[in-house]
Amino acid sequence: MIPKTMKAVLLTGHGGPEKLVYREDVPVPKPAAGEVLVEVAACGMNNTDVWVRQGAYGTDEDPDAVASWRRSGDGNSSLAFPRIQGTDIAGRIAAVGSGVSEGRVGERVMVDFSIYNGDGEHLADIDYIGHGRDGGYAEYVAVPAENAWNVRTPMSDAELGTFCCAYLTAEHMLDRARVAAGERVLVTGASGGVGSGLIQLLRARGAIPYAVVGPGKEARAKAVGAEAVITRGKGKLKDEVERATGRQPIDVVADVVAGPLFPELLAILRPEGRYTTAGAIGGPVVPLDLRTVYLKHLELHGSSQGTRTAFKRLVGYIEAGKIKALLDRTYPLSCFNEAQRDFMAKNFFGKLVVQPDAKYTPVGQ
């Protein structure tokens, strides 16, 4: 029996953690035509949730302006308050809307979080679940039926909740930079969700990942597939990378940190190398010497989310056991503010996952 109300975390506006409110009387959504209702079992945490709460995206005209994802002012944004955030959704289909087979009820699914707003592989007009419509920090969520993928895996629900946003983002970064087998790729922020996903996805392609991590995280980066690990802040980055690679060239930099590292990352790339980014946790406004770009014939690729094809490939990797879940900790939904505080502190490797209290299974606590 599907209840009329549910527990959920509501984002009530841009600002600090006080804008996240845990409620127990939120109406359960009804699936519209072509949609399914998912009973949420787990939902992974992401930097995007934090930046959207803070309104930290800025605009093209003012990088310090309060603005949501896609850098539009609130008047032009698909974000409306209150909003239930949460992109990395795993659970079971509890009900279907018209036009969807009743046979899908009971399916275990992972949700592709992208709202594509069109056919094909173009991502210019894209939104995501947890921003343009309610997401998975709740007991139930309604999503387009095509976004709910039945994934056949022995992984736990919490483990399945580690993949979607981080790994789809990572896979699209590699697609954008055309990473091929045998190429050497430097991965920054390699202890986070996207970074640790990049290491595994590079190995799945036959490429060679070199990881940059903070102190104390080196062994775990090595264990998930890094060829060698560079400790952030230990010596000059270019020298440390050359030491790690035996002075072999870096073909691609996959960066989610940016900030002060950015000029060094371009300096590390070989001539005709490629730089791909999907984040800037170290600072989004960076110094750029265009002479480095044009004299080295570099390519710079921006990347966000991923295509339907990339998501299908990701599901295939999961089902074939080519990538594994890097679940660091789980939290009950009622402790969401604690979970986001720990997420922002970055003292973890892989992913933090929130579960509705009735589904909560402690991991790493």
N, C-alpha and C positions, 0 to 999 in steps of 0.2 A: 504494500500500500504506500503510495507516494503522499507524503504529508503536504499540508497547505503552506506551512512556513518552514524556514530552515535557518541554520546558523551560518553567518558569513561575516567577512571583514569588509567594511565599506570605506573607500577613500572619499572623504567629504570635501576636499579642496587641495590646492597646492599648499605645501608648507612642511612642517616637521612631523614627527611620529604621532603627534596628537591628532592629526588628520585621518588616522586609521582607527576606525571604531568597530569593535566586535559587537555584533547584534545577534539575537536569537529569534527575531520575529520578522525576518526578511521573506517576502513571498517567494515560493518556489516557482521558477519560470515554467511556462508552458511551451513546448516545442511548436514552432510555426510550421507551415508547409515546407517540406524538404529538410526539416531539422530533426535532431534527436535530443532527448534529455539524458544527460550523463550523470549518474550518481558518482560523485568525485571520491576517489580513494586516496589520491595523492596529488600534490601540485608543487613543482620545483620553484625556487626563488631565483630572481634575475636582477641584474643592474638596472634594466629598463624600468622595472617597477619603482625603484628608488628615484631614478631621475625624473620620471613622470610625476611622482608625488612632490618632488622638490620644484618641479617646473624648470629643470636645469638645462633644457636644450637650447635656450636662446633663439634668436632669429638671424636671418642672413644680415640684417641691418645692425643688430645689437646682440652680440654673443652673450651678454649678461642679462638679457631680458627674460622675464618669467614666461616660459612657453613650454608646451608639451611636445611629445614626440612628433617628428616631421617638421619641427621648428616653426609651426604656425601659431599665431596668437590664439587665445581661447575662442575668439569670435569665429575663427575659421577651422577649429579643431573638431574632430569627431569625439573627443573626450567630453563626457558630461558627468556632472556630479549629482548624487553619489554614484560611484563606479566600483564594481567588484573587480579587482585586478587578478592576475594569475594566469600564466600562459602554459606552463608545462603540466598538462592535465592528463591523468590516468584514472580510469574507472570502468564502470559498466553501464551500458545503455539501459535505462529504466523505462523509457517510453519513446514513442516516435510520433512525428507529425504526419499530416496527410501526404501521400505520395512516397512514403518510406515503408518498406516491408516490415510487418510486425515480427518477422523472423529475426530481425536484428536485435530485438529485446533480449538482454542477457549477454550480449557480446562484450568481451573485455577489449577496451580500446585505449589507444594513445591519440591525443588530439593534435592535429596540425593546427597551430595557432594562427596561421596567416589568413587574413580576409583578403582574397585576391581581387575582388571587384572586376573580374573579367576573365576571359579565356586566355590560354597560352602561357608563356613563360615570362612575360614582361612584369616588372615589379614597380613601375613608376607610380601606379595608383593602387597602393597596397595599405592595408591597415592590419590590426591584429586583435585577437580575442584577449580581453583584459584591458583594452583601450577603446576601440570603436564599439565594443559591446562587452557585456559582463563576462568575467573569466572564472577561474577555478579556485579562488580562495573562499570556498563555500561548500555546502554539502551537495548542491546540484548546480548544473550549468547546461544551458541549451546552446547547441552549436550546429552549423550546417552538417548534414549527414555525410557529405563528401570529406569533411575534415576529421571524422571519427574513424580511425583506422584500426581494424582488428589485427592485433599483433600477437603472434604465437611465440611465446617465450616462457620459460620457467621462472623468470625474474619476478621478484615481489612487486607489488604496486608502487611502493616507494622508489624502488630501483627504476621502474619504468617511467616514473615521474622526473628522472634526472636528464632525459635526453632532448626533448623536443626543441626548445628555444635555443639552447646552447649549441647542440650538435647540428641543427639545421643551419644556424648562423655560421658555424665553422665550416660546414660542407660548402655552403655558397661562397664563402671567402676563397676556398680552394678552387671552386669552379671559376670564379671571376679571374683569378690569377693563373688559370690553366696549369695547375700543378700536375706534373707527370712523374711516373715512376723513376726513381734514381735521383731526383732533384733534392737538394739540400734546402731545408726550410727552417728559418729561425722563428720560434714562437715566443712572444712575450706574454706575461701574465699567465704562464703555463700551469699554475696551480688552481686557477678559477675554472668555472664551468666551460666557457668557450675554449680557453687555452688547453685544458686537459683533454677536451674533446678533440681539438686539433691534432694533438699528439697521436691519438688512436686513429683518427680518420686519415692522417698522413700515412701511417703504417698500412692501413687498408688499401691505399693507392700504390703502395710500394715506394713512397717517398721517404726521405730521411729527416726526422725532426730533431732539432736542437732546441732545448727549453731554457728560458730565462725565468727563474723563480726567486722568491724571497728566501732568506736564510731559514734553514730547518725543513725545507720542503724538497730538497734535492733528491732524496732517496725515493720518494713517492713518484716524482716525475720520471725518474729512471725506470721505476718498476712498471709504469704504464706504457713505456715504449720509447722514451727519449734516447737518442743515440749518445748524447752527452748533455750535461746540465751546467748552466752558467748561473752563478749566484749573483742576484742583482745587488749592485753597490760594492762588489768586491773587485777593485781594480777598474781600469778603463774597459768599457764594454767591448770595443773593437779588438783589443788585445786578448781579452778572455775568449771571445768567439774564435779568433784565429788559433788560439791554443786548443780549444775544444775540437775544432775541425781539422787540425793538422795543416792549417793554412789553405784548406780547400775552399773554393768559392761558395758563397751563399746565393742561391738562385732566387729565393723568395723570402720576404719577411711577412709573417702573418701577425699583425699587431693589434692588441686591444688595450694598450696602455697609453701610447703617445706621450704627451707632456714633454719633460726635458729630454727623454730618450730619443725623440723623433729625429733630430739631425744625425745622431749617431747611427740610427738604424739605416738611414739612407746611405751613409758613408760605408756601412758594412756590406751593402748589396754589391754584387759584381756589376760590371757594365752590362746594360740590357737586362738587368734584373727587374723584378716586379715586387711592388709593395701593395699589400691588401690590408684593409682595416675595417673593423666593425665595432669599434669602441674607443674610448679615450679616458679610461679611469684615472690616468695620471695627469690629465689636463687636456682639454679640447683645443685650446688656442696655442699653436706651436710656431717656432721660428722655422722658416723655410728659405734656403738659398736655392733659387731656381737654377743657378749654374750647375749645382749638383745634379738636378733632374735632367737638364738638356745635354750637358756634356757627357753624362754617363748613359744617356738614352734610356732613362728609367720609365717604368709604367707605374702609375699610382691608381689603385682601385678602391673605391668606396663600396661597402657591401652592407646590406641589412636584410635580415630574415633569409628567405630562400624560396626556391621554386617548387612546384608540385613534383617535378622530376627528382629534385634533390631530396625531398621528403620520402618519396618512394624508395630511393636508394638507401636512405637512412634506415627505414623499416627493414629492408633486405639485410643490411649489416647486422641489425639486432637479431633478427631471426636466424641468421647464419652463425651467430656467435663471434663475429669479427670485431665487435666492440663490446665493452663491458661497462656496467654502471659504476660510477665513482660516487657512491653515496656516503657523505661524511656524517651527517646528522639528520634526524627527524624531529619535528616539533608538532604538538597538537595545535589545531587552528586557534584555540582560545588563548594560546601564548604567542600569537603572531608578532606582537611588538618586540618581544624578546628575540624571536627568530630573525626579524629584520635587523635588529641591533647587532646580533652576532654576524649576520651576513655582511653588514657594512664594515665590521671590524676586520674581515678577511683572514681570520685565523682558522682557516679550514682548507681542505684540498678536495676539489671536485664540486659537489653540490649539496646544498641544504634543501630539505623537502618538508613541506607542511602537509598535515593530514587532518581531516575532520576528526574531532575527538573520539567519535565512535569507531573510527578506523585506525586510530593511532597505534603504531608499533614502535617502541623506543629503539633507536639506533644511535650509537655514539654519545649517549647522555650519561 
